[in-house]
Amino acid sequence: MDSRFLQSFIAVVDCGSMADASRRLDLPPTTVAQQMRALEADVGSALLTRVGRTVRPTVVGARIVDQAREVLKSVENLRSVASATELPAGPLRLGATPTALMGLVPPLLRRWMRAHPSIQVYIEPGTSSLLLDQVLAGNLDAAMLVHPTFAMPKTCEWRLLRSEALVLLTPQDMKVQDPLLTAAREPFIQYDRKVVAGRMADEYLRGHHIKPKVRFELDGIEHIAQLVAEGFGVSILPDWPVIGPADPRIRRWPLPAPCPSREVGMVWQRSSIRSPLAAALFDLVGPLQSGRPD
């Protein structure tokens, strides 16, 4: 059984059509169709059926799709172990939150490309909770995310990248003498309280007996910063990293101590075949944090 046929089968199931699967795989649709016929002949049962304009797995296809994914993982792990180099063969499947993608990932990838040009990195964006679930399920080799409010599973390796204290974000021309008074007085853009730093900001204000005048509540630090820059209000956010020049329309103000910080780091499964790749990626963080150029 050719593992490439299983890969095409999973792509068709995930995409719901031969055409979309062929685009994902960068193969002609006729090739994908031929692979599916060959796989069905090998298995001895029909695996796919057309329902309207979509293609869905048959009863047999639905039974084997999870096993097919496991087979592909095993094949990928075998290829990694069989590497003739010091590190396992890639690719390294890396998850990253949007703020990590905007700030931490680009300079780190430049160092990785110079140090390990033959090892590909696949990057998947997502929320911290989703990425952690994907690491635990083995669908990602590592992720750059915010530490949750609970302890990491003991099967995981956690390495701190940076601590980001909460700051008050205001339009550049706003006069601020007391950050807490400003947060209480001005229209407020609330960082989503379902995420770690959003809860931190809410609890911090409550601890100071401040009930802000919330105009909007949303996730996405960059989106909130844009609204602040446009003059819609102020916000309390983690002091996130920015690549390139900072937006001149906004200003960050430190908050009175004790001020909470969110911890951003890398996590991976210690038992993963490609855990040495994750550790090697983290080892490149040191020069970045010391301020040395890319």
Salt bridges, closest charged atoms under 4 A:
ASP2 OD2 - ARG4 NH2 2.64
ASP14 OD2 - ARG24 NH1 3.67
ASP14 OD1 - ARG69 NH2 2.77
ASP20 OD1 - ARG23 NH2 2.22
GLU70 OE2 - LYS73 NZ 3.83
GLU76 OE1 - ARG93 NH1 3.38
GLU76 OE1 - ARG274 NH2 3.23
ASP141 OD1 - ARG93 NH2 2.76
ASP141 OD2 - ARG274 NE 3.09
GLU157 OE2 - ARG159 NE 2.94
GLU157 OE1 - ARG270 NE 2.88
GLU164 OE2 - ARG162 NE 2.86
GLU164 OE1 - ARG262 NE 2.66
GLU186 OE2 - ARG185 NE 3.32
ASP192 OD1 - LYS194 NZ 3.37
ASP202 OD2 - ARG206 NE 2.92
GLU217 OE1 - ARG193 NH2 2.56
GLU230 OE2 - ARG249 NH1 3.17
ASP239 OD1 - ARG252 NH1 2.53
ASP247 OD2 - ARG249 NH2 2.98
ASP294 OD2 - ARG110 NH2 2.76
